[in-house]
Amino acid sequence: MRWKLEVLGALVLVVLLQMHTAAASTDLKGHGTIRITDRQLALDEVDLGLRGRSPGDVEITRWSLLNTRITPRPIGHAELVCTFTGGSSRSCNGTYVLPRGKLVVSGQILFRQFFQLAVVGGTGLYDNVRGTLTVTALGGKRRGNLVLFRLVA
């Protein structure tokens, strides 16, 4: 009788695990790469504590996301909130809003010209996704970057 209860318990566990994985997005399978550009829309700085840049100061940026190979119009936007921890080092959290979902990023930025953040999750197509975000400055009159997501579902 005991082995029947153990088998039944194992079957219930398998069914529950199947239901949990079914809730995740099935559109993104395995690895994925998103290569787009961005254009800075706004940069706001909040000077807290000592005058000038010091630990605790906050930098808030908003970006327009573009894929000019598909359309000249923006395909989404991004928002990053960074808190300075010392010197030019900042701890950042952000959200990239794309047509089929959102990607959430987090990590340290030392230089805005080149940085890498962890993709810690997402919504929609990017539900339960992980990976990295690499941002490289393109230069030019308007502040813009090459934005590269490497994702694993």
N, C-alpha and C positions, 0 to 999 in steps of 0.2 A: 504494500500500500504506500509506503514511504517513497519508493522510486517513482510511482505514478504522480505524486505531488511534485517531486523534483522535475520530472519531465514537463508537467503542466506549467510549473514556474518558469522553466527555460523557454517554453513556447510563448508565454505571456511576455517575457523579456524581449524575445526576438520581434514580436509584433509591435511592442512599444518602440523599439529601436527603429523599425521600419517606418513607423508613423513620424518619428522625430526627423529622420533624414528626408522624408517626403516634404516637410515644411520648407526646406532650403530650396533656393533657386536651382532649377535643373537646366536653365538656358546656358549658363556658363559652365562648361565642362573642362576640367583640367586647368591648363595654363592659359592665360590671356594677356595680351599687351594692348594698351591704349596709348597712342602717340598723338598729342594735340599741342596747341600753343595757347598761351594766355596773354592777356593784356591788362595791365594794372588799371583799375578804375578809381581806387581810393586808398590812401594811406593815412591813418590817424594814429597819433602817438599820445599816450597819457603819461605825463611826468609826475610820478609819485615820489615822496621822500625828498632826497637831496636834489637840488636843481641840476639839470642835465641828466644824461643817461646814468642810471644806477639800478641796482637790483630791485625788482618789483615794478619797474616801469613796464607799460603795456604797449604793444604795437598791434594795430588791427589793420589788416589789408583785405581788399576785395578785388577779385579778378574776374574778367570776362573770359570764358573758355571758347576756343575757336578750333574748327577743323576746316581750313580753307580749301582742302581737296574736295569737300562735299558741298559747303555753302559759305558765302561770305558773311553770313549772319552768325552771331554767337550761338553756340549749342548748349551753353550752361554758364554757371558761375561758380566761383570758389570764395571761401572766407577763411582766413587764418587769424587766430588770436595767439600772440606770442608774449610771454612774460620774460623780461631780461633777468638773468641769474647772475651776471657778472661780466664786465667788459662788453663784447658784442655777442656773447652767447645767450641764446634764448630758448626757452622750452615752449613748444608750439602744439596747438591742436587746431584741426581744420576740417572743413567739409567741402567736397567737390560735388556739385550738383550737375549730373549729366542727364540726357534724355531718358535713359532707362533705369535710373536709380542714383543713389548717392554713395560716395566713397568717403570714409572717415579716416583721417591721417593723424599721426602724433609722433613727436620726437624733438630732437635738438637741432637748431639751426645756428651755425657760427657765421657763415657768409651767405648773403642772399643771392649771390651770383651763381652758386652751385651748392645744392644740399640734397640730402636724401632723408625721407621720413618713412616710417612704417605705416602700411595700410592695416588698420586694426579692425575693419569691418565695413559693412555697408547695408544698403537696403535695395529692394527691387531686384534687378538682375544681379546685383553684387551682394546679395544676402549671404552672410557667413564667409565672405571672401577675405583673404589675407594677401600680403605681398609688400612691395616697396613702391615708393614714389620718388623719382629722381627729377630734379628741376635744374635746368641749365639756362643761364641768361643768354639772350640772343643779341643784346645791344640795340643800337638804333635810337631814333628820336623818342619813340614811345616805349615805355618799359614793357618788355615782353620776354617770355621764357619758352623753352621747349619743355613740355611736361610729359613724362614717360611713366606710365603705370605698368608694373609687372605683377600680375595677379595669379593666385592659386586658389581654386575653389575648394 
